[in-house]
């Protein structure tokens, strides 16, 4: 897999994912991702992107203003 911006190689990494939902902000820590070695572009696997959406939706329902959560693979919640 190569970077669509600079054709650099991706390496497996983890990142912190921020989402601003207007009424609140969600921060998901330690999200598995691919990071370009050259330009630092971050991409997620489809499964991770889907899981992130689920986590964010779930957190947004019980939100105050800022939430910080750990990424988990669990589908149980
Ligand atoms: Zn790149």
PDB file of the backbone (N, CA, C, O) and the ligand in Angstrom, with CONECT records:
HET     ZN  A 101       1
ATOM      1  N   UNK A   1       0.854  -1.196   0.000  1.00  0.00           N
ATOM      2  CA  UNK A   1       0.000   0.000   0.000  1.00  0.00           C
ATOM      3  C   UNK A   1       0.892   1.248   0.000  1.00  0.00           C
ATOM      4  O   UNK A   1       1.812   1.351   0.812  1.00  0.00           O
ATOM      5  N   UNK A   2       0.624   2.190  -0.902  1.00  0.00           N
ATOM      6  CA  UNK A   2       1.416   3.412  -0.943  1.00  0.00           C
ATOM      7  C   UNK A   2       0.506   4.629  -0.776  1.00  0.00           C
ATOM      8  O   UNK A   2      -0.689   4.589  -1.068  1.00  0.00           O
ATOM      9  N   UNK A   3       1.113   5.699  -0.298  1.00  0.00           N
ATOM     10  CA  UNK A   3       0.387   6.933   0.009  1.00  0.00           C
ATOM     11  C   UNK A   3      -0.192   7.557  -1.262  1.00  0.00           C
ATOM     12  O   UNK A   3       0.507   7.678  -2.268  1.00  0.00           O
ATOM     13  N   UNK A   4      -1.468   7.954  -1.216  1.00  0.00           N
ATOM     14  CA  UNK A   4      -2.078   8.558  -2.394  1.00  0.00           C
ATOM     15  C   UNK A   4      -1.622  10.009  -2.595  1.00  0.00           C
ATOM     16  O   UNK A   4      -1.873  10.610  -3.639  1.00  0.00           O
ATOM     17  N   UNK A   5      -0.953  10.555  -1.586  1.00  0.00           N
ATOM     18  CA  UNK A   5      -0.455  11.931  -1.711  1.00  0.00           C
ATOM     19  C   UNK A   5       0.966  11.974  -2.267  1.00  0.00           C
ATOM     20  O   UNK A   5       1.264  12.752  -3.173  1.00  0.00           O
ATOM     21  N   UNK A   6       1.840  11.132  -1.717  1.00  0.00           N
ATOM     22  CA  UNK A   6       3.259  11.264  -2.079  1.00  0.00           C
ATOM     23  C   UNK A   6       3.872   9.944  -2.530  1.00  0.00           C
ATOM     24  O   UNK A   6       5.068   9.899  -2.819  1.00  0.00           O
ATOM     25  N   UNK A   7       3.081   8.853  -2.600  1.00  0.00           N
ATOM     26  CA  UNK A   7       3.573   7.528  -2.977  1.00  0.00           C
ATOM     27  C   UNK A   7       4.567   6.927  -1.987  1.00  0.00           C
ATOM     28  O   UNK A   7       5.254   5.956  -2.306  1.00  0.00           O
ATOM     29  N   UNK A   8       4.643   7.498  -0.795  1.00  0.00           N
ATOM     30  CA  UNK A   8       5.480   6.914   0.249  1.00  0.00           C
ATOM     31  C   UNK A   8       4.867   5.623   0.770  1.00  0.00           C
ATOM     32  O   UNK A   8       3.721   5.294   0.464  1.00  0.00           O
ATOM     33  N   UNK A   9       5.641   4.905   1.554  1.00  0.00           N
ATOM     34  CA  UNK A   9       5.148   3.659   2.133  1.00  0.00           C
ATOM     35  C   UNK A   9       4.441   3.918   3.456  1.00  0.00           C
ATOM     36  O   UNK A   9       4.864   4.752   4.256  1.00  0.00           O
ATOM     37  N   UNK A  10       3.349   3.179   3.666  1.00  0.00           N
ATOM     38  CA  UNK A  10       2.663   3.259   4.949  1.00  0.00           C
ATOM     39  C   UNK A  10       3.290   2.296   5.937  1.00  0.00           C
ATOM     40  O   UNK A  10       3.682   1.188   5.571  1.00  0.00           O
ATOM     41  N   UNK A  11       3.384   2.716   7.191  1.00  0.00           N
ATOM     42  CA  UNK A  11       3.777   1.797   8.255  1.00  0.00           C
ATOM     43  C   UNK A  11       2.646   1.730   9.270  1.00  0.00           C
ATOM     44  O   UNK A  11       1.898   2.689   9.460  1.00  0.00           O
ATOM     45  N   UNK A  12       2.539   0.568   9.923  1.00  0.00           N
ATOM     46  CA  UNK A  12       1.478   0.388  10.908  1.00  0.00           C
ATOM     47  C   UNK A  12       1.766   1.264  12.122  1.00  0.00           C
ATOM     48  O   UNK A  12       2.899   1.331  12.599  1.00  0.00           O
ATOM     49  N   UNK A  13       0.748   1.919  12.605  1.00  0.00           N
ATOM     50  CA  UNK A  13       0.929   2.853  13.700  1.00  0.00           C
ATOM     51  C   UNK A  13      -0.373   2.980  14.484  1.00  0.00           C
ATOM     52  O   UNK A  13      -1.354   2.300  14.184  1.00  0.00           O
ATOM     53  N   UNK A  14      -0.374   3.842  15.477  1.00  0.00           N
ATOM     54  CA  UNK A  14      -1.630   4.201  16.136  1.00  0.00           C
ATOM     55  C   UNK A  14      -1.700   5.718  16.207  1.00  0.00           C
ATOM     56  O   UNK A  14      -0.678   6.404  16.216  1.00  0.00           O
ATOM     57  N   UNK A  15      -2.918   6.224  16.258  1.00  0.00           N
ATOM     58  CA  UNK A  15      -3.093   7.663  16.278  1.00  0.00           C
ATOM     59  C   UNK A  15      -4.213   8.037  17.235  1.00  0.00           C
ATOM     60  O   UNK A  15      -4.935   7.180  17.743  1.00  0.00           O
ATOM     61  N   UNK A  16      -4.338   9.330  17.465  1.00  0.00           N
ATOM     62  CA  UNK A  16      -5.456   9.843  18.250  1.00  0.00           C
ATOM     63  C   UNK A  16      -6.431  10.498  17.286  1.00  0.00           C
ATOM     64  O   UNK A  16      -6.067  11.408  16.541  1.00  0.00           O
ATOM     65  N   UNK A  17      -7.677  10.026  17.306  1.00  0.00           N
ATOM     66  CA  UNK A  17      -8.689  10.487  16.360  1.00  0.00           C
ATOM     67  C   UNK A  17      -9.577  11.544  17.015  1.00  0.00           C
ATOM     68  O   UNK A  17     -10.186  11.278  18.052  1.00  0.00           O
ATOM     69  N   UNK A  18      -9.660  12.731  16.427  1.00  0.00           N
ATOM     70  CA  UNK A  18     -10.504  13.807  16.948  1.00  0.00           C
ATOM     71  C   UNK A  18     -11.732  13.964  16.068  1.00  0.00           C
ATOM     72  O   UNK A  18     -11.629  13.916  14.842  1.00  0.00           O
ATOM     73  N   UNK A  19     -12.886  14.151  16.683  1.00  0.00           N
ATOM     74  CA  UNK A  19     -14.069  14.502  15.911  1.00  0.00           C
ATOM     75  C   UNK A  19     -14.770  15.656  16.607  1.00  0.00           C
ATOM     76  O   UNK A  19     -15.037  15.601  17.807  1.00  0.00           O
ATOM     77  N   UNK A  20     -15.062  16.684  15.855  1.00  0.00           N
ATOM     78  CA  UNK A  20     -15.819  17.809  16.386  1.00  0.00           C
ATOM     79  C   UNK A  20     -17.260  17.672  15.918  1.00  0.00           C
ATOM     80  O   UNK A  20     -17.555  17.859  14.738  1.00  0.00           O
ATOM     81  N   UNK A  21     -18.161  17.342  16.849  1.00  0.00           N
ATOM     82  CA  UNK A  21     -19.565  17.123  16.496  1.00  0.00           C
ATOM     83  C   UNK A  21     -20.402  18.369  16.760  1.00  0.00           C
ATOM     84  O   UNK A  21     -21.618  18.271  16.920  1.00  0.00           O
ATOM     85  N   UNK A  22     -19.778  19.518  16.807  1.00  0.00           N
ATOM     86  CA  UNK A  22     -20.423  20.798  17.076  1.00  0.00           C
ATOM     87  C   UNK A  22     -20.852  20.917  18.541  1.00  0.00           C
ATOM     88  O   UNK A  22     -20.342  21.768  19.269  1.00  0.00           O
ATOM     89  N   UNK A  23     -21.782  20.068  18.970  1.00  0.00           N
ATOM     90  CA  UNK A  23     -22.236  20.159  20.360  1.00  0.00           C
ATOM     91  C   UNK A  23     -21.210  19.552  21.309  1.00  0.00           C
ATOM     92  O   UNK A  23     -21.242  19.819  22.511  1.00  0.00           O
ATOM     93  N   UNK A  24     -20.324  18.760  20.792  1.00  0.00           N
ATOM     94  CA  UNK A  24     -19.342  18.117  21.649  1.00  0.00           C
ATOM     95  C   UNK A  24     -18.145  17.679  20.825  1.00  0.00           C
ATOM     96  O   UNK A  24     -18.144  17.756  19.596  1.00  0.00           O
ATOM     97  N   UNK A  25     -17.137  17.222  21.530  1.00  0.00           N
ATOM     98  CA  UNK A  25     -15.918  16.798  20.858  1.00  0.00           C
ATOM     99  C   UNK A  25     -15.507  15.427  21.396  1.00  0.00           C
ATOM    100  O   UNK A  25     -15.495  15.201  22.606  1.00  0.00           O
ATOM    101  N   UNK A  26     -15.175  14.533  20.496  1.00  0.00           N
ATOM    102  CA  UNK A  26     -14.794  13.179  20.897  1.00  0.00           C
ATOM    103  C   UNK A  26     -13.339  12.933  20.511  1.00  0.00           C
ATOM    104  O   UNK A  26     -12.913  13.224  19.394  1.00  0.00           O
ATOM    105  N   UNK A  27     -12.597  12.393  21.462  1.00  0.00           N
ATOM    106  CA  UNK A  27     -11.199  12.065  21.237  1.00  0.00           C
ATOM    107  C   UNK A  27     -11.040  10.562  21.475  1.00  0.00           C
ATOM    108  O   UNK A  27     -11.294  10.076  22.577  1.00  0.00           O
ATOM    109  N   UNK A  28     -10.620   9.834  20.445  1.00  0.00           N
ATOM    110  CA  UNK A  28     -10.427   8.393  20.576  1.00  0.00           C
ATOM    111  C   UNK A  28      -8.928   8.115  20.518  1.00  0.00           C
ATOM    112  O   UNK A  28      -8.258   8.433  19.535  1.00  0.00           O
ATOM    113  N   UNK A  29      -8.417   7.514  21.595  1.00  0.00           N
ATOM    114  CA  UNK A  29      -6.977   7.301  21.697  1.00  0.00           C
ATOM    115  C   UNK A  29      -6.570   5.921  21.195  1.00  0.00           C
ATOM    116  O   UNK A  29      -7.354   4.974  21.241  1.00  0.00           O
ATOM    117  N   UNK A  30      -5.351   5.823  20.721  1.00  0.00           N
ATOM    118  CA  UNK A  30      -4.739   4.552  20.328  1.00  0.00           C
ATOM    119  C   UNK A  30      -5.509   3.831  19.231  1.00  0.00           C
ATOM    120  O   UNK A  30      -5.728   2.622  19.310  1.00  0.00           O
ATOM    121  N   UNK A  31      -5.917   4.570  18.214  1.00  0.00           N
ATOM    122  CA  UNK A  31      -6.620   3.968  17.084  1.00  0.00           C
ATOM    123  C   UNK A  31      -5.590   3.372  16.126  1.00  0.00           C
ATOM    124  O   UNK A  31      -4.680   4.074  15.685  1.00  0.00           O
ATOM    125  N   UNK A  32      -5.724   2.077  15.798  1.00  0.00           N
ATOM    126  CA  UNK A  32      -4.783   1.483  14.850  1.00  0.00           C
ATOM    127  C   UNK A  32      -4.945   2.117  13.469  1.00  0.00           C
ATOM    128  O   UNK A  32      -6.069   2.308  13.003  1.00  0.00           O
ATOM    129  N   UNK A  33      -3.854   2.438  12.825  1.00  0.00           N
ATOM    130  CA  UNK A  33      -3.927   3.126  11.530  1.00  0.00           C
ATOM    131  C   UNK A  33      -2.668   2.824  10.732  1.00  0.00           C
ATOM    132  O   UNK A  33      -1.754   2.148  11.205  1.00  0.00           O
ATOM    133  N   UNK A  34      -2.646   3.346   9.503  1.00  0.00           N
ATOM    134  CA  UNK A  34      -1.453   3.318   8.669  1.00  0.00           C
ATOM    135  C   UNK A  34      -0.966   4.748   8.527  1.00  0.00           C
ATOM    136  O   UNK A  34      -1.746   5.658   8.244  1.00  0.00           O
ATOM    137  N   UNK A  35       0.338   4.940   8.728  1.00  0.00           N
ATOM    138  CA  UNK A  35       0.901   6.278   8.658  1.00  0.00           C
ATOM    139  C   UNK A  35       1.974   6.324   7.576  1.00  0.00           C
ATOM    140  O   UNK A  35       2.866   5.477   7.547  1.00  0.00           O
ATOM    141  N   UNK A  36       1.891   7.306   6.691  1.00  0.00           N
ATOM    142  CA  UNK A  36       2.887   7.456   5.619  1.00  0.00           C
ATOM    143  C   UNK A  36       4.234   7.835   6.225  1.00  0.00           C
ATOM    144  O   UNK A  36       4.331   8.758   7.034  1.00  0.00           O
ATOM    145  N   UNK A  37       5.267   7.105   5.819  1.00  0.00           N
ATOM    146  CA  UNK A  37       6.603   7.378   6.357  1.00  0.00           C
ATOM    147  C   UNK A  37       7.142   8.716   5.868  1.00  0.00           C
ATOM    148  O   UNK A  37       8.004   9.310   6.517  1.00  0.00           O
ATOM    149  N   UNK A  38       6.649   9.194   4.740  1.00  0.00           N
ATOM    150  CA  UNK A  38       7.178  10.443   4.172  1.00  0.00           C
ATOM    151  C   UNK A  38       6.410  11.678   4.624  1.00  0.00           C
ATOM    152  O   UNK A  38       7.015  12.639   5.100  1.00  0.00           O
ATOM    153  N   UNK A  39       5.066  11.667   4.482  1.00  0.00           N
ATOM    154  CA  UNK A  39       4.316  12.897   4.728  1.00  0.00           C
ATOM    155  C   UNK A  39       3.439  12.810   5.965  1.00  0.00           C
ATOM    156  O   UNK A  39       2.844  13.808   6.373  1.00  0.00           O
ATOM    157  N   UNK A  40       3.350  11.624   6.569  1.00  0.00           N
ATOM    158  CA  UNK A  40       2.586  11.514   7.812  1.00  0.00           C
ATOM    159  C   UNK A  40       1.089  11.387   7.622  1.00  0.00           C
ATOM    160  O   UNK A  40       0.338  11.433   8.597  1.00  0.00           O
ATOM    161  N   UNK A  41       0.631  11.226   6.369  1.00  0.00           N
ATOM    162  CA  UNK A  41      -0.790  11.014   6.100  1.00  0.00           C
ATOM    163  C   UNK A  41      -1.281   9.767   6.837  1.00  0.00           C
ATOM    164  O   UNK A  41      -0.605   8.738   6.854  1.00  0.00           O
ATOM    165  N   UNK A  42      -2.463   9.871   7.445  1.00  0.00           N
ATOM    166  CA  UNK A  42      -3.032   8.767   8.210  1.00  0.00           C
ATOM    167  C   UNK A  42      -4.213   8.168   7.457  1.00  0.00           C
ATOM    168  O   UNK A  42      -5.101   8.893   7.007  1.00  0.00           O
ATOM    169  N   UNK A  43      -4.222   6.842   7.321  1.00  0.00           N
ATOM    170  CA  UNK A  43      -5.403   6.174   6.763  1.00  0.00           C
ATOM    171  C   UNK A  43      -5.824   5.049   7.693  1.00  0.00           C
ATOM    172  O   UNK A  43      -5.010   4.482   8.422  1.00  0.00           O
ATOM    173  N   UNK A  44      -7.122   4.737   7.650  1.00  0.00           N
ATOM    174  CA  UNK A  44      -7.666   3.663   8.468  1.00  0.00           C
ATOM    175  C   UNK A  44      -8.123   2.522   7.583  1.00  0.00           C
ATOM    176  O   UNK A  44      -8.568   2.743   6.457  1.00  0.00           O
ATOM    177  N   UNK A  45      -8.014   1.295   8.088  1.00  0.00           N
ATOM    178  CA  UNK A  45      -8.666   0.166   7.437  1.00  0.00           C
ATOM    179  C   UNK A  45     -10.178   0.378   7.514  1.00  0.00           C
ATOM    180  O   UNK A  45     -10.669   1.058   8.416  1.00  0.00           O
ATOM    181  N   UNK A  46     -10.917  -0.210   6.560  1.00  0.00           N
ATOM    182  CA  UNK A  46     -12.377  -0.063   6.562  1.00  0.00           C
ATOM    183  C   UNK A  46     -12.984  -0.495   7.881  1.00  0.00           C
ATOM    184  O   UNK A  46     -13.872   0.175   8.408  1.00  0.00           O
ATOM    185  N   UNK A  47     -12.510  -1.617   8.422  1.00  0.00           N
ATOM    186  CA  UNK A  47     -13.064  -2.141   9.671  1.00  0.00           C
ATOM    187  C   UNK A  47     -12.832  -1.162  10.818  1.00  0.00           C
ATOM    188  O   UNK A  47     -13.693  -0.982  11.679  1.00  0.00           O
ATOM    189  N   UNK A  48     -11.666  -0.538  10.815  1.00  0.00           N
ATOM    190  CA  UNK A  48     -11.341   0.430  11.868  1.00  0.00           C
ATOM    191  C   UNK A  48     -12.208   1.677  11.718  1.00  0.00           C
ATOM    192  O   UNK A  48     -12.704   2.216  12.707  1.00  0.00           O
ATOM    193  N   UNK A  49     -12.389   2.132  10.477  1.00  0.00           N
ATOM    194  CA  UNK A  49     -13.226   3.307  10.231  1.00  0.00           C
ATOM    195  C   UNK A  49     -14.657   3.056  10.690  1.00  0.00           C
ATOM    196  O   UNK A  49     -15.285   3.927  11.290  1.00  0.00           O
ATOM    197  N   UNK A  50     -15.164   1.872  10.407  1.00  0.00           N
ATOM    198  CA  UNK A  50     -16.520   1.518  10.836  1.00  0.00           C
ATOM    199  C   UNK A  50     -16.623   1.469  12.349  1.00  0.00           C
ATOM    200  O   UNK A  50     -17.579   1.967  12.944  1.00  0.00           O
ATOM    201  N   UNK A  51     -15.624   0.864  12.952  1.00  0.00           N
ATOM    202  CA  UNK A  51     -15.604   0.745  14.408  1.00  0.00           C
ATOM    203  C   UNK A  51     -15.519   2.139  15.058  1.00  0.00           C
ATOM    204  O   UNK A  51     -16.160   2.396  16.077  1.00  0.00           O
ATOM    205  N   UNK A  52     -14.738   3.008  14.468  1.00  0.00           N
ATOM    206  CA  UNK A  52     -14.622   4.382  14.959  1.00  0.00           C
ATOM    207  C   UNK A  52     -15.978   5.082  14.927  1.00  0.00           C
ATOM    208  O   UNK A  52     -16.366   5.740  15.891  1.00  0.00           O
ATOM    209  N   UNK A  53     -16.699   4.935  13.809  1.00  0.00           N
ATOM    210  CA  UNK A  53     -18.037   5.522  13.691  1.00  0.00           C
ATOM    211  C   UNK A  53     -18.935   5.037  14.810  1.00  0.00           C
ATOM    212  O   UNK A  53     -19.659   5.815  15.430  1.00  0.00           O
ATOM    213  N   UNK A  54     -18.875   3.717  15.062  1.00  0.00           N
ATOM    214  CA  UNK A  54     -19.721   3.126  16.097  1.00  0.00           C
ATOM    215  C   UNK A  54     -19.367   3.676  17.470  1.00  0.00           C
ATOM    216  O   UNK A  54     -20.247   4.010  18.263  1.00  0.00           O
ATOM    217  N   UNK A  55     -18.076   3.768  17.741  1.00  0.00           N
ATOM    218  CA  UNK A  55     -17.622   4.293  19.031  1.00  0.00           C
ATOM    219  C   UNK A  55     -18.104   5.736  19.198  1.00  0.00           C
ATOM    220  O   UNK A  55     -18.618   6.107  20.253  1.00  0.00           O
ATOM    221  N   UNK A  56     -17.939   6.532  18.167  1.00  0.00           N
ATOM    222  CA  UNK A  56     -18.292   7.954  18.238  1.00  0.00           C
ATOM    223  C   UNK A  56     -19.795   8.141  18.426  1.00  0.00           C
ATOM    224  O   UNK A  56     -20.232   8.969  19.226  1.00  0.00           O
ATOM    225  N   UNK A  57     -20.586   7.359  17.677  1.00  0.00           N
ATOM    226  CA  UNK A  57     -22.048   7.446  17.837  1.00  0.00           C
ATOM    227  C   UNK A  57     -22.467   7.099  19.249  1.00  0.00           C
ATOM    228  O   UNK A  57     -23.300   7.771  19.856  1.00  0.00           O
ATOM    229  N   UNK A  58     -21.866   6.025  19.759  1.00  0.00           N
ATOM    230  CA  UNK A  58     -22.194   5.556  21.091  1.00  0.00           C
ATOM    231  C   UNK A  58     -21.835   6.618  22.126  1.00  0.00           C
ATOM    232  O   UNK A  58     -22.627   6.918  23.020  1.00  0.00           O
ATOM    233  N   UNK A  59     -20.648   7.176  21.999  1.00  0.00           N
ATOM    234  CA  UNK A  59     -20.191   8.187  22.957  1.00  0.00           C
ATOM    235  C   UNK A  59     -21.035   9.451  22.844  1.00  0.00           C
ATOM    236  O   UNK A  59     -21.365  10.071  23.854  1.00  0.00           O
ATOM    237  N   UNK A  60     -21.384   9.833  21.618  1.00  0.00           N
ATOM    238  CA  UNK A  60     -22.124  11.075  21.389  1.00  0.00           C
ATOM    239  C   UNK A  60     -23.482  11.057  22.084  1.00  0.00           C
ATOM    240  O   UNK A  60     -23.989  12.099  22.499  1.00  0.00           O
ATOM    241  N   UNK A  61     -24.068   9.864  22.209  1.00  0.00           N
ATOM    242  CA  UNK A  61     -25.380   9.748  22.847  1.00  0.00           C
ATOM    243  C   UNK A  61     -25.338  10.053  24.331  1.00  0.00           C
ATOM    244  O   UNK A  61     -26.336  10.488  24.907  1.00  0.00           O
ATOM    245  N   UNK A  62     -24.210   9.833  24.942  1.00  0.00           N
ATOM    246  CA  UNK A  62     -24.138  10.069  26.387  1.00  0.00           C
ATOM    247  C   UNK A  62     -23.148  11.203  26.700  1.00  0.00           C
ATOM    248  O   UNK A  62     -22.503  11.234  27.748  1.00  0.00           O
ATOM    249  N   UNK A  63     -23.066  12.107  25.762  1.00  0.00           N
ATOM    250  CA  UNK A  63     -22.053  13.133  25.826  1.00  0.00           C
ATOM    251  C   UNK A  63     -22.319  14.273  26.770  1.00  0.00           C
ATOM    252  O   UNK A  63     -23.461  14.663  27.015  1.00  0.00           O
ATOM    253  N   UNK A  64     -21.245  14.791  27.286  1.00  0.00           N
ATOM    254  CA  UNK A  64     -21.280  16.096  27.916  1.00  0.00           C
ATOM    255  C   UNK A  64     -20.712  17.083  26.901  1.00  0.00           C
ATOM    256  O   UNK A  64     -21.433  17.530  26.009  1.00  0.00           O
ATOM    257  N   UNK A  65     -19.455  17.423  27.022  1.00  0.00           N
ATOM    258  CA  UNK A  65     -18.878  18.313  26.018  1.00  0.00           C
ATOM    259  C   UNK A  65     -17.639  17.732  25.355  1.00  0.00           C
ATOM    260  O   UNK A  65     -17.441  17.861  24.146  1.00  0.00           O
ATOM    261  N   UNK A  66     -16.810  17.091  26.171  1.00  0.00           N
ATOM    262  CA  UNK A  66     -15.610  16.481  25.615  1.00  0.00           C
ATOM    263  C   UNK A  66     -15.518  15.053  26.148  1.00  0.00           C
ATOM    264  O   UNK A  66     -15.646  14.835  27.353  1.00  0.00           O
ATOM    265  N   UNK A  67     -15.303  14.102  25.283  1.00  0.00           N
ATOM    266  CA  UNK A  67     -15.110  12.721  25.710  1.00  0.00           C
ATOM    267  C   UNK A  67     -13.773  12.217  25.207  1.00  0.00           C
ATOM    268  O   UNK A  67     -13.390  12.466  24.064  1.00  0.00           O
ATOM    269  N   UNK A  68     -13.073  11.510  26.066  1.00  0.00           N
ATOM    270  CA  UNK A  68     -11.824  10.874  25.681  1.00  0.00           C
ATOM    271  C   UNK A  68     -11.991   9.384  25.935  1.00  0.00           C
ATOM    272  O   UNK A  68     -12.193   8.967  27.076  1.00  0.00           O
ATOM    273  N   UNK A  69     -11.911   8.587  24.892  1.00  0.00           N
ATOM    274  CA  UNK A  69     -12.105   7.147  25.031  1.00  0.00           C
ATOM    275  C   UNK A  69     -10.954   6.394  24.379  1.00  0.00           C
ATOM    276  O   UNK A  69     -10.285   6.899  23.478  1.00  0.00           O
ATOM    277  N   UNK A  70     -10.743   5.183  24.856  1.00  0.00           N
ATOM    278  CA  UNK A  70      -9.749   4.307  24.254  1.00  0.00           C
ATOM    279  C   UNK A  70     -10.402   3.552  23.108  1.00  0.00           C
ATOM    280  O   UNK A  70     -11.557   3.142  23.216  1.00  0.00           O
ATOM    281  N   UNK A  71      -9.678   3.364  22.015  1.00  0.00           N
ATOM    282  CA  UNK A  71     -10.166   2.509  20.939  1.00  0.00           C
ATOM    283  C   UNK A  71     -10.218   1.074  21.434  1.00  0.00           C
ATOM    284  O   UNK A  71      -9.259   0.589  22.034  1.00  0.00           O
ATOM    285  N   UNK A  72     -11.337   0.386  21.185  1.00  0.00           N
ATOM    286  CA  UNK A  72     -11.417  -1.035  21.508  1.00  0.00           C
ATOM    287  C   UNK A  72     -11.980  -1.779  20.312  1.00  0.00           C
ATOM    288  O   UNK A  72     -12.746  -1.221  19.526  1.00  0.00           O
ATOM    289  N   UNK A  73     -11.605  -3.020  20.181  1.00  0.00           N
ATOM    290  CA  UNK A  73     -12.108  -3.846  19.092  1.00  0.00           C
ATOM    291  C   UNK A  73     -13.449  -4.480  19.418  1.00  0.00           C
ATOM    292  O   UNK A  73     -14.117  -5.043  18.551  1.00  0.00           O
ATOM    293  N   UNK A  74     -13.832  -4.377  20.688  1.00  0.00           N
ATOM    294  CA  UNK A  74     -15.032  -5.060  21.148  1.00  0.00           C
ATOM    295  C   UNK A  74     -16.272  -4.626  20.394  1.00  0.00           C
ATOM    296  O   UNK A  74     -16.525  -3.431  20.239  1.00  0.00           O
ATOM    297  N   UNK A  75     -17.052  -5.602  19.920  1.00  0.00           N
ATOM    298  CA  UNK A  75     -18.321  -5.298  19.277  1.00  0.00           C
ATOM    299  C   UNK A  75     -19.462  -5.483  20.284  1.00  0.00           C
ATOM    300  O   UNK A  75     -20.625  -5.239  19.963  1.00  0.00           O
ATOM    301  N   UNK A  76     -19.130  -5.903  21.468  1.00  0.00           N
ATOM    302  CA  UNK A  76     -20.143  -6.239  22.474  1.00  0.00           C
ATOM    303  C   UNK A  76     -20.919  -5.009  22.933  1.00  0.00           C
ATOM    304  O   UNK A  76     -22.107  -5.103  23.244  1.00  0.00           O
ATOM    305  N   UNK A  77     -20.258  -3.866  22.977  1.00  0.00           N
ATOM    306  CA  UNK A  77     -20.882  -2.668  23.530  1.00  0.00           C
ATOM    307  C   UNK A  77     -21.886  -2.042  22.582  1.00  0.00           C
ATOM    308  O   UNK A  77     -22.493  -1.023  22.912  1.00  0.00           O
TER     309      UNK A  77
HETATM  310 ZN    ZN A 101       2.607  10.367   1.969  1.00  0.00          ZN
END
